[in-house]
Amino acid sequence: MLISQVKGTDGTIVVAVREVGGEAKAVIGAGSVYALAMEAANAGKSLADVIAAKGLGETVDLEKAYAEGRFLPPITHPDPAHLHLTGTGLTHLGSAATRDSMHKKATEAAEETLTDSMKMFKMGIENGKPKAGEKGVQPEWFYKGNGTQAAAPGADLISPSFALDGGEEPEMAGIYVIADDGTPFRIGFALSNEFSDHVTERINYLYLAHSKLRMASFGPEIRIGAAPDDIRGLSRIKRGAEVIFEKPFLSGEANMSHTFANLEYHHFKYGLFRAPGDIHVHMFGTATLSFADGIKPQTGDVFEIEVSEFGLPLRNPLAVAAEEEIVVRQL
């Protein structure tokens, strides 16, 4: 089942559900995806059962809503500060080569010397898929921001004026709510664009944290339940009518050096990420970047990420913010 939310003609949130390829219907009396998820989490019920109990109403034309700019992120929090955008990298087979090529110095070190990227990747290969009952190695981790940095499907991904680059990262994201007793619950998975500044990251690996403090987009729909083992999609960039970049991307545990469960454990092991009522959107990495192919996106380019099992493609144009003068004043 796929679930999403759009703005109704009266400005309220309409929650829509459908099967892949099917017609979307509004969930009767659903205030939001967040409200449904928290009801399920706190009652010990599945989200599907909560939806079934409420019933389905009128048909929702998702394509029309997309064209009219009425899609919201597929989950939102009444207080955006309680939605956390985070992620992890070097988790996919092939991702090390992409990242390593970005970080190598002009003068190569000895062949036996591994970069930090390669060391982290090797750690995942060796112990990112632990046996049942065991804990695997912890991955790279980064913070992107809160709900104020979540761009709706179809909305601009706004790069700061000081950024040196604004490039896409096509990824799967896990979508979670924290129940009132502090238990994390996964709603499902969604397409995401973990928008980053790869030029800044390339200057020095210690700039990774800066490079990730950017907007992100996810959706338009959440696929409720576990992710397929082998996920295959396309990442493309359109400049006007021209496709300037198109490349397949792979995800799912068959194409990863970590299990989703291991990555989830190493995020939610921190108590601060189990605050009751919070939402987490955790992005799981990629091995496909247009930046690695020498592409430099321009204002107005449209990023498009598509996987058939996850519903409508995720589209976002690139925009650049106006320059701001930041002055810290003394009280």
N, C-alpha and C positions, 0 to 999 in steps of 0.2 A: 504494500500500500504506500502511496505517495501522499504527503500532506504539505500544504502551503497556506499562505495567507495573503490576501489582497485587500486594498481599500475598496469598500463598497461605495456606491454612488452617493450615500449619505455621510461618508467619511468614517464609518465604523469599520472594524476589522471583520472580514469574512474568511472563515477557515474552510478550505476546500480539500477534499480527499478524492482519490481515484486510484484505480489500478493502472499499471503501466500501459499506455496506449488507449486507456479508456476515458470516459466522460467524467468530468469533475462535478461533485455535488457539494453544496454547502452543509456543514455540520450545524444542526439546529441548536441554537442557544449557546454556541461556543464563543466565548468572549475573545479568545486568542488561542494559539497553539500552546503558549506557556500555561494558560489556565487549565487546558485539557491535560497537559503533561503533569502538572503539579497535582491535579485531582487524582490521576492514575497513580502517581508515585506515593502519595500519602494514604491512598486507600488500599494499596497492595494489589491493584488491578493492572491489566495490560492496557495500553493506550487504545488498542483496537476495541477492547470491550467497553471502554468509556465512550468511544465514538459511537459504537453500535447502540448503546443505551440511549444516547441523545437522539439518534436518528439522523437521516439525511433529507435535505430539502431541495431547493431549486438548483438547477444546473448553473455552473459557473464557467464562463468562457475564458479560460486561462490565456489563450493566445490573444484575445482582445484586450484583456487586462494588461498583458505584457506590452502590447503596442501602444496602449494609452498611458503607460508609466504608472500603473496602479499596483504593481507588485511591491510587497514589503519583504524584508528578510523573512525567511520561513519560521523564525522564532524571534520574538523581541521581548524585552523586559520593561515593565512600567517605569523602572528607574534604570536607564542605560548603564549606570556605573556598576550594576550587578550582572552585567553580561561580559564575560571575559573572552577575549580573542587571543589564543596561544597556539603554539605549534612546535613541531619537531622536524629536524632534517636529517639527511644521511641515513635514511631508513629504507631506501629502495635500491634494488640491484641496479647498478649503473649510475646511481647518484653520486658516488664518490668521484668518478672520473670527471663529471661536470663541475663539481665544487672544487676539486683539486686543481683543475686547469685554471680556475679563476684566482687561486691563491698562490700559485707558484711564483717565485721571484724570477727576474730575468736571468740571473745567474743561478743555475740549478745546483742544488745541494747534491751530495753524494747519493748514488742510487739507493743505498741501503737506508738512507735517512727518510723517514716517512713524515709527511705533513700531519698536522693535527687532524685535518679532515680524514686522511687515510687511516690514521690510528683509530678514530672514532668509528669509521666504517667497518674496519676489521673487528672491532669489539662487538659490533652488532651482528656481523656474520658469524662470529664464534659463539655468542651467547645472547642473541636477541630473540631467540625462539626457545625459551626454557621448557623443560618437561613439566607436566602437571604437578602442581604443588611446590615448584621451585620458582625463584625470582631471577629474572634475566638481568642483563646489564642495562644501566640507565642510558638513555639517548641524549643527544644534543637537545636543548630546550630553549624556547624564546617566547617573549611576550610581545604582542602587537598592540594591544590597547583594550578599551572597553567598548560598550555598545555604541558610543558616539562615533566610533571608527568603522562601523559596519555599513557598507554601501548596499542598498537594495539592488536586486537584479534589475538591470536596465539603467541604473543611476551611474553617475560619474564616479570613477576612482580618482580621487584628487591627490596629486602628488604635491608635496610642499614646495614652495618656491626655492628653497635651499637644496633640494634633492639633486643628485647628479644623474639619476636614472629613475625611471618608473617602469618596471617590467613585471610580467605575469608569472605566476607559479601555479600550474594546474594541479590541484590536489583533492583528495577526499578529506572531509572534515567530519569528526564525530560530534554529535549534538547531544548535550547532557543537561539535566536539571538535578538539583540537590534537594532531596526530600526534607521535610521538617526535622527528621531525626539525624540529618547529616549524611544519609546514604546517597551516593551518586547513582543516577539512572540514565542509561543511554536511550534516547528516542530513536536514533538511527544515524544514517550517514547522508551527507549532501556533497554535491560538487562545491569546490571553493576556489577562489583566486586569491592566493596568499601573496598579494602585491608587495613588491620589495624593491629596494634600491641596490642593484647588484654592483654598480660602479663603486659606491661607498664601501660595500662589503669587500670588494676586491683589493682596496687600498691596504687593508690590514684586517686579519680575521677578528681582532678585538673590536672592530667596528660592526660586527654582525648585529649586535643589539641595537645600534643606531639604525641600521639598514632595514630592520624589521618594524620600526615604529611608524607604520604606514597604515592606510585603510586596508580593508579586506572585504570581499564579497562572498556570499555563499547562498546556495539554493539554485534555482527558484523553489525546488521542492526537496523535502526530506524523505528519503526512503526508509520507512519504519522497519526496524529489525536489524539483523546482522548483515554485514556487507558480503557480496559475492567474493569467492576466493580469488578469482581472476577478473579484474576490471580493465577494460580496454576502451579508450576514448580518443578524442581528437582535441588538440589545442590549436587555435588559429588566431591570427591577427588580421583584421580587415582595415584597409586604408581607402575610404570611399568604396568604390565597387570592386577594388582589387584585393585579393588575398595575398598579403606579403609574407605570411608565414603559416605553415600548416604542418603539424607533426603528430604522430600518435603518442599517447602517453599511457603508461601501464600503472595499475595499482592493485590493491588486494594482496593478501598474504602470500600468494603464489609468486608475487613479484617483489616481495619485501624481505629485508633482512631482520625485521622484527615482527612479532605478532601484534595485533591491535591490543590484545589484553596486556601485553608487557608495556606498551606505550601508555595505555590508560593507567596502569598501576603506578608508573613513575610520575604521572601528573597528579593523580588523586591521593598519592601517599602523603602529600603535604596538607595539613589540616586547614590552612587558609583557603584551599580550593574545595573545601567541603562545607562552606557556609550555607545554612539552610536558605532555600529560595533562589540561589544564584543559578545562572545559566552559564555553561561553558561550550564554546565552539573551539575544538582542538583540531588543528590541521596536521596531517600525517606525512607530509613531504612528497617530493617528486624527483624524477630523474630527467625531466624535460623542461628546458628553458630556451626561449627564443634568444635570450642574451648570449647563451653559449654558441649560438649560430651567427653572432654578429649583428643581430637586429636591434635597432634603436627606435623604440616606439615614439610617436609624435602625438601632440595634442589632437584629439579627435579620432585617433585610431580606436578600433573596437576589439577588445579581447573577447573571445568566444571559446567556451569549454563545454564539451558535449560527451555524454555517455548515455546510451539509449536506456539502460536500466534505471537511470536516475531522473527521468522525465525531461522537462524542457531544458535546453542549453542555458548556461549562465553567460550573459552578455553584459559588458560594462565598457563604456567609452573612457578614454584617458583624458583627464583635465589637469591643469596646473594652477595651484593657488596663487593669488596675488601676494606680492612680498609684504611682509609685516615688519614693523619696527617694534622689537621687544625691548622694553625698558623695565628693569626691576626698581621699584620705588621703595624708599624707606618709610615705614610707618612712624 
